[in-house]
């Protein structure tokens, strides 16, 4: 594993350091290019960090925020990552940021790939900050080892594609490996002893199809830091 691991005593200490580091990198991007981009992951892990980040004093009106992936559900569905970001991150000072969601009016995610891709064409590359999560199966974003779209998600030059895991509910829309690696800084945000155990297992192997997160941990083209706390 080529990524740098930063281990914290608890998630509060992690969130304090992580939120400040993200804010600093976003402001640096704004200073350099006039705008900055932040791609985030869903789930419960980032919520407390998002709250701290939302209060940082940076030029949020010059920040574009998007998700690395989302479940293909309505925003009223509790499974919607976009709904979570609206509630946990796009508040306080960060309410001034420009959020670009994935969900469209299409019933089927696979029919929406082109429309979703068009939404992100104006967002500058490379992305300033990309925050990934990791499932117990080693998946990241919505690139699952179980899905029929796995190989394409790891090899395509497309930025956006739909996937449908067999071990988790809902169709998904996700940025691909190629798109996520078009960034200045990658992070993997983990909390809990079980996630540390998965990380150690992942670090011991190299098969990206078995654990797609390895595609990011084992590369050296983009700086990657693991932000880990074993306790909440």
C-alpha positions in Angstrom: 0.0 0.0 0.0 1.5 3.3 -1.1 -1.0 5.6 0.7 0.0 7.4 3.9 -1.9 6.3 7.0 -2.8 9.0 9.5 -4.2 7.3 12.7 -6.0 9.3 15.4 -7.0 8.4 18.9 -10.7 9.1 18.2 -13.0 10.5 15.5 -13.2 13.9 17.1 -9.5 14.5 16.8 -9.6 13.1 13.2 -12.5 15.4 12.2 -10.9 18.5 13.6 -7.6 17.9 11.7 -9.3 16.6 8.6 -11.8 19.4 8.2 -9.1 22.0 8.5 -6.9 20.2 6.0 -9.7 20.1 3.5 -10.6 23.7 4.0 -6.9 24.7 3.5 -6.7 22.8 0.3 -9.9 24.2 -1.0 -8.8 27.8 -0.3 -5.5 27.1 -1.9 -7.3 25.9 -5.0 -9.4 29.1 -5.0 -6.3 31.2 -4.6 -4.6 29.5 -7.5 -7.5 28.9 -10.0 -10.4 31.1 -8.9 -12.5 28.1 -7.8 -12.1 24.7 -6.1 -13.8 21.3 -6.3 -14.6 18.8 -3.5 -15.9 15.3 -4.1 -17.3 13.6 -1.0 -18.7 10.2 0.0 -22.0 9.4 1.6 -22.8 7.2 4.6 -22.8 8.1 8.3 -19.0 8.3 8.8 -18.4 11.8 7.3 -21.4 13.5 9.0 -19.6 14.9 12.0 -16.6 16.0 9.9 -19.0 17.7 7.4 -20.5 19.7 10.3 -17.0 21.0 11.3 -16.1 21.7 7.7 -19.3 23.6 7.1 -18.2 26.2 9.6 -14.7 26.8 8.1 -14.2 30.4 7.0 -13.3 30.0 3.3 -14.8 31.4 0.1 -17.5 28.8 -0.2 -19.2 30.6 -3.1 -16.2 29.6 -5.2 -16.4 25.9 -4.3 -18.1 23.2 -6.3 -19.2 20.2 -4.3 -20.3 16.8 -5.7 -20.6 13.2 -4.6 -18.3 10.5 -5.7 -21.4 8.3 -6.1 -25.0 8.1 -5.1 -27.8 5.6 -4.9 -30.4 6.0 -7.7 -33.3 7.0 -5.4 -35.4 10.1 -4.9 -34.1 12.8 -2.6 -36.9 12.0 -0.1 -35.4 8.5 0.3 -33.2 8.0 3.4 -30.7 6.2 1.2 -30.0 9.3 -0.8 -26.4 10.6 -0.3 -27.5 13.9 -1.8 -30.1 14.4 0.9 -27.5 13.6 3.6 -25.0 16.2 2.1 -27.8 18.8 2.0 -28.4 18.2 5.7 -24.9 17.7 7.0 -22.6 19.8 4.8 -24.4 22.4 2.8 -25.2 24.4 5.9 -23.7 27.2 7.9 -20.9 28.9 5.9 -20.8 26.0 3.4 -24.4 26.8 2.3 -22.9 29.2 -0.2 -21.2 26.4 -2.1 -22.4 25.2 -5.5 -23.6 21.6 -5.2 -24.0 19.4 -8.3 -26.2 16.4 -7.7 -26.3 13.2 -9.7 -30.0 12.2 -9.6 -32.0 13.0 -12.7 -35.6 12.3 -13.7 -34.7 9.1 -15.3 -36.1 6.0 -13.7 -33.2 3.8 -14.7 -29.7 4.9 -13.8 -28.2 3.3 -16.9 -30.3 5.6 -19.1 -29.0 8.7 -17.3 -25.2 8.2 -17.7 -24.9 10.9 -20.5 -27.1 13.4 -18.7 -25.2 13.0 -15.4 -21.9 13.3 -17.2 -23.0 16.6 -18.8 -23.6 18.0 -15.4 -20.0 17.8 -14.5 -18.4 19.0 -17.7 -17.9 22.5 -16.4 -16.2 21.5 -13.2 -12.5 22.0 -13.4 -10.1 19.1 -13.4 -8.1 17.9 -11.6 -10.5 17.9 -8.6 -8.9 19.6 -5.6 -10.0 17.1 -3.0 -11.6 13.7 -3.4 -12.8 11.9 -0.2 -13.5 8.2 -0.6 -15.1 5.7 1.8 -14.7 1.9 1.9 -17.1 -0.9 2.5 -16.5 -4.1 4.4 -16.1 -5.8 1.0 -13.4 -3.4 -0.2 -15.7 -1.4 -2.5 -15.3 2.3 -2.9 -17.6 4.9 -4.5 -20.1 2.5 -6.2 -17.4 0.3 -7.7 -18.3 -3.0 -6.1 -16.4 -6.3 -6.5 -19.8 -8.0 -7.1 -21.2 -5.9 -9.9 -21.2 -6.8 -13.6 -19.8 -3.3 -14.3 -16.7 -3.7 -12.2 -14.1 -4.1 -15.0 -15.5 -1.2 -16.9 -15.5 1.1 -13.8 -11.8 0.3 -13.3 -10.7 0.7 -17.0 -13.1 3.1 -18.8 -12.1 6.6 -19.8 -15.6 7.8 -19.1 -16.0 10.0 -16.0 -19.5 8.7 -15.0 -21.2 5.4 -15.2 -24.1 3.5 -13.6 -23.5 0.3 -11.6 -25.8 -2.3 -10.0 -24.3 -4.3 -7.1 -25.7 -7.7 -6.3 -24.8 -7.5 -2.6 -26.4 -4.0 -1.9 -29.7 -2.4 -2.8 -30.4 0.1 -5.5 -28.8 1.0 -8.8 -26.0 3.5 -8.4 -24.3 6.3 -10.3 -20.5 6.7 -9.7 -17.4 8.5 -10.8 -15.0 6.0 -12.4 -11.5 5.1 -11.3 -10.1 7.3 -14.1 -12.2 10.3 -13.1 -11.4 10.0 -9.4 -7.7 9.7 -10.0 -7.9 13.0 -11.9 -7.5 14.9 -8.7 -4.8 16.7 -6.7 -5.5 14.9 -3.4 -7.2 11.7 -2.5 -8.4 10.7 1.0 -9.8 7.6 2.5 -11.9 8.3 5.6 -12.4 5.4 8.0 -13.8 5.1 11.5 -13.9 1.9 13.6 -11.8 -1.2 14.4 -13.7 -3.2 11.7 -12.6 -0.7 9.0 -9.0 -0.8 10.2 -9.2 -4.6 9.9 -10.5 -4.4 6.3 -7.8 -1.9 5.5 -5.0 -4.2 6.8 -6.5 -7.0 4.7 -6.7 -4.9 1.6 -3.1 -3.7 2.1 -1.9 -7.3 2.1 -3.1 -7.9 -1.5 -3.1 -6.3 -5.0 -6.2 -7.6 -6.8 -8.2 -4.5 -7.6 -11.2 -6.6 -8.7 -11.3 -8.4 -5.3 -11.1 -5.0 -3.5 -11.6 -2.0 -5.7 -10.2 0.4 -3.1 -6.8 -1.1 -3.9 -6.9 0.8 -7.3 -6.4 4.0 -5.2 -4.3 2.8 -2.3 -1.7 1.1 -4.5 -1.2 3.9 -7.0 1.5 6.6 -6.7 0.3 9.2 -9.3 -2.0 11.1 -6.9 -1.2 11.7 -3.2 -3.4 9.6 -1.0 -3.9 9.8 2.7 -5.9 7.4 4.9 -7.6 9.3 7.8 -8.3 6.6 10.4 -9.8 6.6 13.8 -10.5 3.3 15.5 -12.9 4.7 18.1 -15.7 7.3 17.9 
